[in-house]
Amino acid sequence: MLSQPAMLLGGLLLLLASVTAVQWRGLAASGRRQTHRVQHGQCSYTFVLPEPEPCPPEPEAFGGSNSLQRDLPASGLQLGDWRAQRVRQLEKMLENNTQWLQKLEQSIQMNLKSNLAQAQQHVVQNQTTTMLELGANIVNQTTAQTRKLTSVEAQVLNQTSRMEIQMLESALSTNKLEKQLLLQGHELHRLRGHNSALETRLQALEAQQQAELASLQEQREQLRSLLGHQSGALAGLERSLRAVNSNSSFLQQQQQQLVEFVQRLVRIVAQDQRPTSLRAPEQLFQDCAEIQRSGANISGVYTIHVGNMTEPRKVFCDMETNGGGWTLIQRREDGHANFQQTWKGYKEGFGDPAGEHWLGNEVVHQLTSRMAYSLRVELQDWEGHQTYAQYEHFQLGSEGQQFSLSVSGSSGSAGRKNSLAPQGTKFSTRDMDNDNCVCKCAQMMSGGWWFDACGLSNLNGIYYPALQHRRKLNGIRWHYFQGPSYSLRATRMMLRPMGA
């Protein structure tokens, strides 16, 4: 029976052999050996140990997302199979080594009986240190590999979760895009249908427009032919009228009758009817522009029917200045008419339309209220100079608004600035003071006018003859033409629809 030290030594050797059995088997096959020598006194013990086998190749480090997504599931399965197979090999090798160690123990016990007592202490110390070192190395390697496996498993799980989330997001995005594509397809189909309907309608409108254009061209040719006949007749009548006009003032009345006769003839020709008598129904005109459009082109006195006014009015029509069609509302030329009138006089009008006159504020209000009119003011001094001021928009308010003035868009040669009253100025007379002065401008300056604070103009002032027209503040004034105290020789104010 072996002693206690021999049993202890045998146990240590058995543990050492168990730990390194697998490595020794592998090295025995390859022919590589490592010796470990222990010296105890005079005795020397040599142990043949296998070299440590290199660790199995570690799984490939976690790389890019594309390689891991492609290879990681298959690599995970190979690693698990390899570990299970390796455990089975180790168990088998451990069983074989156990049998071998038992035989080795018997041999060592037989060989070391005589020297066991002397080498017991040294052998125990040396073998304990070696085994502890080997055990610590094995434990460290096992721990490192375990950590690596755990890290790889965590990375695989994280990457798998991330891929699942990305796949889910991609699926949702694909569904959303499919819905949008379907809606756009429906909208495109609807727009195509609407476009087809519009094309059909456009073709119909084009056909209708071509038919109307052809009809208009035919009517235009008819009108040209008719106007040619009318022009010939009017030219003969005009020559006759000019011959009559050159005789005397008696013939002026006859000229007026001839003009009215021409107007009736023009209306008859325009209606394409034969006159049954010279007293055919007379056409009603609102202003001189309408009379001109009916064919009249000679300046003179005509009859118009204005707006809501029951009685017709005699007006002078200028058919020559700047295209013609002007309705005169004021004229000063010789001082025969008295412009020192009351509010009622300026409202209803006074004077002779063929000479000096004021058409009337109510008539001007009715004219300018039905459409947009332009105003032209013509001035002449005693030295023979003539000028004008034209306003693109002119309108006169009602009597309840004191016939307030509204003008804009001035142009012309009558001074660098506008001499007419400012926008919104009210009309004043000697018995109706509407100015913005503590004095009464209509009494100081004479006549009725749009006085602001006695203002820069007054074309209805006192008419002063030649050599008496200077230094007259209550004369016929236009500040930016000849100054504030120069009384002019002649003036005209006239209206025409805008764009005529």
MIBAMAR-46874 format. One record per residue (C-alpha): x, y, z. Coordinates in Angstrom, 2 decimals. Example, Ala and Ser with C-alpha at 12.3 -4.5 7.8 and 13.67 -1.06 7.14 Angstrom:
! residues 2
> 12.30_-4.50_7.80 $
> 13.67_-1.06_7.14 $
END
This chain:
! residues 500
> 0.00_0.00_0.00 $
> 1.34_3.40_-0.99 $
> 2.07_6.05_1.57 $
> 0.18_9.38_1.79 $
> 2.89_11.42_-0.03 $
> 2.88_8.94_-2.89 $
> -0.89_9.21_-3.17 $
> -0.70_13.01_-3.17 $
> 1.91_13.00_-5.92 $
> -0.15_10.58_-7.94 $
> -3.23_12.77_-7.64 $
> -1.34_15.87_-8.83 $
> 0.10_13.98_-11.74 $
> -3.34_12.66_-12.60 $
> -4.78_16.23_-12.63 $
> -1.89_17.48_-14.77 $
> -2.33_14.66_-17.20 $
> -6.11_15.22_-17.38 $
> -5.67_18.89_-18.21 $
> -3.05_18.41_-20.93 $
> -4.26_15.09_-22.29 $
> -6.04_16.58_-25.22 $
> -3.10_18.76_-26.20 $
> -0.68_15.85_-25.76 $
> -2.78_13.64_-28.00 $
> -2.79_16.25_-30.72 $
> 0.95_16.83_-30.45 $
> 1.65_13.11_-30.41 $
> 0.03_12.87_-33.80 $
> 2.09_15.74_-35.17 $
> 5.38_14.60_-33.53 $
> 5.96_17.77_-31.46 $
> 7.02_17.44_-27.77 $
> 7.86_19.73_-24.82 $
> 9.86_18.37_-21.86 $
> 9.57_19.57_-18.28 $
> 12.40_18.59_-15.91 $
> 12.21_18.60_-12.11 $
> 15.39_18.33_-9.95 $
> 15.06_17.02_-6.43 $
> 18.30_16.42_-4.65 $
> 20.27_13.83_-6.57 $
> 17.23_12.66_-8.44 $
> 16.02_14.23_-11.71 $
> 12.51_13.72_-13.21 $
> 11.74_14.51_-16.84 $
> 8.11_14.90_-17.98 $
> 7.23_14.92_-21.65 $
> 4.46_17.51_-22.17 $
> 2.64_18.40_-25.41 $
> 2.90_21.94_-26.73 $
> -0.26_24.03_-26.37 $
> -2.43_23.62_-29.39 $
> -3.43_26.87_-30.99 $
> -6.93_27.92_-30.26 $
> -9.55_27.28_-32.91 $
> -10.04_30.17_-35.28 $
> -12.27_32.82_-33.84 $
> -15.29_33.93_-35.71 $
> -14.70_36.80_-38.04 $
> -14.80_40.11_-36.26 $
> -17.90_42.15_-36.64 $
> -17.51_43.97_-39.86 $
> -19.63_46.01_-42.13 $
> -23.36_45.71_-42.11 $
> -23.47_44.20_-45.58 $
> -21.13_41.13_-44.89 $
> -22.75_40.42_-41.53 $
> -26.23_40.56_-43.00 $
> -25.11_38.17_-45.75 $
> -23.03_35.57_-43.77 $
> -23.88_35.83_-40.07 $
> -26.78_33.30_-39.81 $
> -24.71_30.54_-41.49 $
> -21.60_31.38_-39.43 $
> -23.65_31.23_-36.22 $
> -24.78_27.70_-37.01 $
> -21.21_26.51_-37.83 $
> -19.87_27.90_-34.56 $
> -22.48_26.06_-32.50 $
> -21.85_22.76_-34.34 $
> -18.12_23.17_-33.94 $
> -18.40_23.65_-30.17 $
> -20.64_20.65_-29.73 $
> -18.34_18.47_-31.82 $
> -15.31_19.74_-29.95 $
> -16.90_18.90_-26.57 $
> -17.60_15.37_-27.73 $
> -14.00_14.95_-28.87 $
> -12.71_16.30_-25.54 $
> -14.91_13.89_-23.60 $
> -13.65_10.96_-25.64 $
> -10.04_12.06_-25.31 $
> -10.50_12.58_-21.57 $
> -11.78_9.05_-21.18 $
> -8.78_7.63_-23.08 $
> -6.36_9.77_-21.12 $
> -7.90_8.64_-17.88 $
> -7.15_5.04_-18.73 $
> -3.68_5.99_-19.85 $
> -3.05_7.94_-16.63 $
> -4.13_5.00_-14.52 $
> -1.50_2.88_-16.20 $
> 1.01_5.69_-15.88 $
> 0.21_5.97_-12.19 $
> 0.96_2.35_-11.60 $
> 4.25_2.65_-13.49 $
> 5.25_5.81_-11.60 $
> 4.38_4.24_-8.26 $
> 6.58_1.26_-9.02 $
> 9.49_3.42_-10.25 $
> 9.34_6.08_-7.52 $
> 8.88_4.03_-4.37 $
> 12.53_4.18_-3.39 $
> 12.99_7.90_-4.07 $
> 9.50_9.19_-3.25 $
> 10.31_10.22_0.29 $
> 13.23_12.41_-0.74 $
> 11.54_14.14_-3.72 $
> 8.09_14.49_-2.17 $
> 8.43_18.07_-0.95 $
> 10.10_19.53_-4.08 $
> 7.86_17.75_-6.52 $
> 4.69_18.94_-4.80 $
> 5.79_22.56_-4.83 $
> 6.97_22.56_-8.47 $
> 4.00_20.65_-9.81 $
> 1.53_22.80_-7.88 $
> 2.96_25.99_-9.34 $
> 2.96_24.59_-12.86 $
> -0.57_23.30_-12.58 $
> -1.82_26.57_-11.17 $
> -0.23_28.46_-14.04 $
> -1.66_26.09_-16.60 $
> -5.08_26.22_-14.94 $
> -5.03_29.99_-14.86 $
> -4.11_30.16_-18.56 $
> -6.89_27.74_-19.46 $
> -9.41_29.70_-17.40 $
> -8.34_33.01_-19.00 $
> -8.59_31.60_-22.51 $
> -11.99_30.12_-21.77 $
> -13.22_33.41_-20.31 $
> -11.94_35.42_-23.30 $
> -13.59_33.09_-25.77 $
> -16.82_33.22_-23.81 $
> -16.78_37.00_-23.86 $
> -16.12_37.04_-27.58 $
> -18.98_34.63_-28.21 $
> -21.28_36.74_-26.05 $
> -20.29_39.90_-27.90 $
> -20.83_38.26_-31.29 $
> -24.24_36.99_-30.21 $
> -25.26_40.47_-29.02 $
> -24.10_42.02_-32.30 $
> -26.00_39.42_-34.27 $
> -29.17_40.11_-32.26 $
> -28.81_43.87_-32.64 $
> -28.15_43.64_-36.35 $
> -31.08_41.25_-36.79 $
> -33.40_43.65_-34.95 $
> -32.15_46.57_-37.00 $
> -32.70_44.66_-40.23 $
> -36.24_43.73_-39.18 $
> -37.03_47.40_-38.40 $
> -35.59_48.52_-41.74 $
> -37.58_45.86_-43.58 $
> -40.77_46.98_-41.81 $
> -40.10_50.63_-42.65 $
> -39.39_49.70_-46.27 $
> -42.65_47.78_-46.47 $
> -44.61_50.76_-45.07 $
> -42.89_53.15_-47.45 $
> -43.62_50.85_-50.39 $
> -47.31_50.69_-49.46 $
> -47.48_54.47_-49.19 $
> -45.82_54.95_-52.57 $
> -48.19_52.45_-54.16 $
> -51.20_54.36_-52.80 $
> -49.81_57.68_-54.04 $
> -49.12_56.17_-57.46 $
> -52.67_54.84_-57.62 $
> -54.11_58.26_-56.68 $
> -51.93_59.99_-59.26 $
> -53.09_57.53_-61.88 $
> -56.74_58.32_-61.10 $
> -56.02_62.07_-61.18 $
> -54.19_61.74_-64.51 $
> -57.11_59.82_-65.97 $
> -59.53_62.51_-64.77 $
> -57.37_65.29_-66.21 $
> -57.17_63.50_-69.53 $
> -60.95_63.31_-69.66 $
> -61.25_67.00_-68.74 $
> -58.64_67.91_-71.35 $
> -60.55_66.00_-74.02 $
> -63.73_67.88_-73.11 $
> -61.91_71.21_-73.28 $
> -60.42_70.35_-76.67 $
> -63.86_69.50_-78.00 $
> -65.29_72.74_-76.66 $
> -62.38_74.74_-78.07 $
> -62.90_73.23_-81.51 $
> -66.59_74.14_-81.34 $
> -65.74_77.71_-80.31 $
> -63.20_78.01_-83.11 $
> -65.78_76.87_-85.64 $
> -68.32_79.33_-84.24 $
> -65.77_82.14_-84.29 $
> -64.84_81.45_-87.91 $
> -68.51_81.52_-88.88 $
> -69.04_84.82_-87.04 $
> -65.88_86.26_-88.62 $
> -67.11_85.37_-92.07 $
> -70.46_87.02_-91.29 $
> -68.72_90.15_-89.96 $
> -66.56_90.41_-93.05 $
> -69.63_90.24_-95.24 $
> -71.35_92.95_-93.18 $
> -68.19_95.04_-93.35 $
> -68.18_94.93_-97.12 $
> -71.85_95.96_-97.14 $
> -71.13_98.86_-94.80 $
> -68.21_99.99_-96.93 $
> -70.43_100.10_-99.98 $
> -73.13_101.97_-98.09 $
> -70.63_104.45_-96.64 $
> -69.26_105.09_-100.11 $
> -72.69_106.16_-101.30 $
> -73.22_108.26_-98.19 $
> -69.83_109.96_-98.53 $
> -70.64_111.01_-102.09 $
> -73.99_112.45_-101.06 $
> -72.53_114.21_-98.03 $
> -69.67_115.67_-100.07 $
> -72.18_117.26_-102.47 $
> -74.25_118.60_-99.61 $
> -71.15_119.95_-97.86 $
> -70.11_121.84_-100.99 $
> -73.60_123.29_-101.19 $
> -73.51_124.32_-97.54 $
> -70.13_125.98_-97.89 $
> -71.40_128.01_-100.84 $
> -74.45_129.10_-98.88 $
> -72.33_129.93_-95.79 $
> -70.20_132.37_-97.76 $
> -73.15_134.65_-98.69 $
> -74.39_136.38_-95.52 $
> -75.64_135.94_-91.97 $
> -79.13_135.32_-93.36 $
> -77.92_132.16_-94.96 $
> -76.64_130.86_-91.59 $
> -80.14_129.89_-90.56 $
> -80.64_128.19_-93.89 $
> -77.38_126.30_-93.31 $
> -78.70_125.00_-89.98 $
> -81.81_123.72_-91.73 $
> -79.69_122.05_-94.36 $
> -77.56_120.38_-91.66 $
> -80.66_118.98_-90.02 $
> -81.83_117.81_-93.45 $
> -78.47_116.05_-93.93 $
> -78.84_114.37_-90.57 $
> -82.23_113.04_-91.51 $
> -80.83_111.78_-94.80 $
> -77.96_110.04_-92.98 $
> -80.37_108.33_-90.61 $
> -82.55_107.23_-93.52 $
> -79.55_105.79_-95.40 $
> -78.29_104.06_-92.25 $
> -81.65_102.37_-91.80 $
> -81.67_101.41_-95.51 $
> -85.15_102.92_-95.99 $
> -86.57_105.39_-98.47 $
> -87.87_108.65_-97.03 $
> -91.64_108.99_-97.28 $
> -91.40_112.67_-96.30 $
> -88.89_115.19_-95.04 $
> -90.51_115.07_-91.59 $
> -89.35_111.53_-90.69 $
> -88.88_110.75_-86.94 $
> -85.69_112.39_-85.64 $
> -83.01_110.24_-83.96 $
> -82.07_111.22_-80.39 $
> -78.44_111.95_-79.53 $
> -76.86_112.22_-76.09 $
> -73.85_114.35_-77.10 $
> -71.86_115.61_-80.06 $
> -69.78_112.42_-80.24 $
> -72.91_110.44_-81.09 $
> -73.88_113.04_-83.68 $
> -70.45_112.72_-85.26 $
> -70.72_108.91_-85.33 $
> -74.05_109.27_-87.17 $
> -72.20_110.96_-90.05 $
> -72.20_114.70_-89.25 $
> -68.79_116.33_-89.67 $
> -69.58_120.08_-89.75 $
> -69.22_122.20_-86.63 $
> -72.40_123.95_-85.57 $
> -75.43_123.98_-83.26 $
> -77.19_120.63_-82.76 $
> -79.94_119.29_-80.55 $
> -79.22_116.65_-77.88 $
> -81.37_114.83_-75.33 $
> -79.45_114.45_-72.06 $
> -80.12_111.77_-69.46 $
> -83.13_112.42_-67.21 $
> -83.77_115.92_-68.56 $
> -87.18_116.24_-70.22 $
> -86.38_119.16_-72.51 $
> -83.85_118.88_-75.37 $
> -80.86_121.21_-75.35 $
> -79.17_123.18_-78.08 $
> -75.38_122.68_-78.02 $
> -72.49_123.73_-80.19 $
> -70.52_120.76_-81.58 $
> -66.89_121.10_-82.64 $
> -66.34_118.46_-85.35 $
> -62.81_119.53_-86.29 $
> -60.56_120.05_-83.24 $
> -58.41_117.03_-82.39 $
> -60.69_114.53_-84.14 $
> -63.98_116.33_-83.42 $
> -66.98_115.17_-81.42 $
> -66.57_117.88_-78.73 $
> -69.60_119.29_-76.86 $
> -68.96_122.92_-75.80 $
> -69.94_123.80_-72.22 $
> -68.45_127.33_-72.14 $
> -67.29_129.99_-74.61 $
> -65.98_133.58_-74.16 $
> -65.09_135.64_-77.23 $
> -66.58_139.17_-77.26 $
> -68.19_139.99_-73.88 $
> -71.83_139.94_-75.14 $
> -73.04_137.43_-72.55 $
> -73.35_138.37_-68.87 $
> -71.50_135.83_-66.71 $
> -72.44_137.53_-63.42 $
> -75.21_134.99_-62.82 $
> -76.76_133.39_-59.75 $
> -76.60_129.74_-58.67 $
> -79.78_129.00_-60.65 $
> -78.40_130.66_-63.78 $
> -75.22_128.55_-63.72 $
> -77.26_125.43_-62.96 $
> -79.68_125.83_-65.92 $
> -77.28_127.56_-68.31 $
> -77.42_130.85_-70.21 $
> -76.27_132.55_-73.40 $
> -76.36_131.58_-77.09 $
> -74.83_128.19_-78.04 $
> -73.61_129.74_-81.29 $
> -71.77_132.46_-79.32 $
> -70.89_133.13_-75.69 $
> -72.72_130.80_-73.31 $
> -72.58_128.47_-70.28 $
> -74.24_125.12_-71.04 $
> -75.40_124.52_-67.44 $
> -74.02_122.56_-64.49 $
> -77.00_120.19_-64.39 $
> -76.53_119.20_-68.05 $
> -72.78_118.66_-67.50 $
> -73.51_116.56_-64.41 $
> -75.98_114.37_-66.36 $
> -73.49_113.92_-69.22 $
> -70.47_113.03_-67.10 $
> -72.45_110.71_-64.81 $
> -73.45_108.26_-67.55 $
> -69.88_107.61_-68.84 $
> -66.28_108.81_-68.50 $
> -65.53_112.14_-70.27 $
> -62.41_114.14_-71.10 $
> -62.20_117.94_-70.73 $
> -60.36_120.27_-73.10 $
> -59.75_123.95_-72.21 $
> -58.61_126.27_-75.04 $
> -57.15_129.71_-74.27 $
> -56.22_132.77_-76.39 $
> -54.53_135.99_-75.30 $
> -54.60_139.47_-76.86 $
> -51.24_138.94_-78.59 $
> -52.58_136.06_-80.70 $
> -51.05_133.20_-78.72 $
> -53.18_130.07_-78.31 $
> -52.75_127.13_-75.94 $
> -54.77_124.34_-74.38 $
> -55.00_122.06_-71.34 $
> -56.59_118.61_-71.59 $
> -57.73_116.35_-68.75 $
> -58.24_112.66_-69.44 $
> -60.95_112.26_-66.81 $
> -63.56_114.92_-65.96 $
> -66.73_114.59_-63.90 $
> -69.10_117.01_-62.19 $
> -71.01_116.10_-59.05 $
> -74.72_116.61_-58.46 $
> -76.34_119.74_-57.10 $
> -76.47_118.10_-53.68 $
> -72.67_117.84_-53.94 $
> -72.48_121.53_-54.98 $
> -71.38_120.41_-58.49 $
> -67.99_119.38_-57.11 $
> -65.11_119.05_-59.57 $
> -63.23_115.79_-60.33 $
> -60.32_115.92_-62.80 $
> -57.15_113.88_-63.41 $
> -54.53_113.18_-66.07 $
> -53.68_116.70_-67.23 $
> -51.63_117.41_-70.36 $
> -51.18_120.20_-72.90 $
> -49.25_123.45_-73.36 $
> -51.12_125.81_-70.99 $
> -48.35_126.15_-68.42 $
> -46.05_123.77_-66.59 $
> -48.64_123.14_-63.86 $
> -52.38_122.73_-63.56 $
> -54.29_125.98_-63.08 $
> -57.67_124.32_-62.61 $
> -59.02_123.90_-59.09 $
> -57.95_120.90_-56.94 $
> -59.85_117.64_-56.78 $
> -63.21_117.90_-55.00 $
> -63.52_121.72_-55.21 $
> -67.16_122.87_-55.06 $
> -68.80_125.40_-57.39 $
> -69.51_128.89_-55.99 $
> -71.60_131.86_-57.13 $
> -72.32_135.27_-55.58 $
> -75.41_133.86_-53.81 $
> -73.91_130.40_-52.96 $
> -70.48_130.55_-51.30 $
> -68.80_127.08_-51.22 $
> -65.14_128.11_-51.33 $
> -62.43_127.57_-48.69 $
> -61.76_131.26_-48.05 $
> -63.10_133.48_-45.25 $
> -63.95_135.97_-48.02 $
> -66.45_135.33_-50.81 $
> -64.37_134.59_-53.90 $
> -67.35_134.70_-56.28 $
> -67.99_138.32_-55.28 $
> -64.33_139.38_-55.28 $
> -63.35_137.60_-58.50 $
> -66.80_137.91_-60.17 $
> -68.74_135.17_-61.93 $
> -69.30_131.56_-60.91 $
> -66.36_129.09_-60.73 $
> -64.66_126.33_-58.77 $
> -62.96_128.58_-56.23 $
> -60.77_126.84_-53.67 $
> -59.20_129.82_-51.90 $
> -59.92_132.16_-54.82 $
> -57.63_129.86_-56.83 $
> -55.39_130.05_-59.88 $
> -58.08_130.38_-62.54 $
> -61.51_131.87_-63.33 $
> -62.70_131.67_-66.93 $
> -66.08_133.19_-66.01 $
> -64.75_136.53_-64.77 $
> -65.42_139.99_-66.23 $
> -64.60_140.39_-69.93 $
> -62.10_143.26_-70.37 $
> -61.44_144.59_-73.90 $
> -58.07_145.25_-75.43 $
> -55.75_147.70_-73.65 $
> -57.79_147.19_-70.45 $
> -56.95_143.56_-69.83 $
> -53.85_143.98_-67.62 $
> -53.75_144.12_-63.81 $
> -57.31_142.78_-63.57 $
> -57.71_140.18_-60.78 $
> -61.43_139.72_-61.52 $
> -60.95_139.14_-65.26 $
> -60.69_135.90_-67.28 $
> -57.64_134.33_-65.61 $
> -55.44_131.26_-66.12 $
> -52.42_131.66_-63.82 $
> -49.85_129.43_-65.55 $
> -50.53_130.88_-69.02 $
> -50.27_134.68_-68.67 $
> -50.10_135.25_-64.92 $
> -52.61_136.04_-62.14 $
> -53.77_139.50_-63.36 $
> -53.97_139.06_-67.15 $
> -57.52_138.91_-68.57 $
> -57.67_136.64_-71.65 $
> -59.31_137.42_-74.99 $
> -61.13_134.11_-75.65 $
> -61.72_130.73_-73.98 $
> -63.54_127.49_-74.72 $
> -64.36_124.50_-72.51 $
> -65.62_121.30_-74.16 $
> -66.31_117.62_-73.38 $
> -65.89_114.34_-75.24 $
> -66.21_110.71_-74.12 $
> -62.91_109.10_-73.19 $
> -61.39_107.08_-76.02 $
> -63.53_108.78_-78.69 $
END
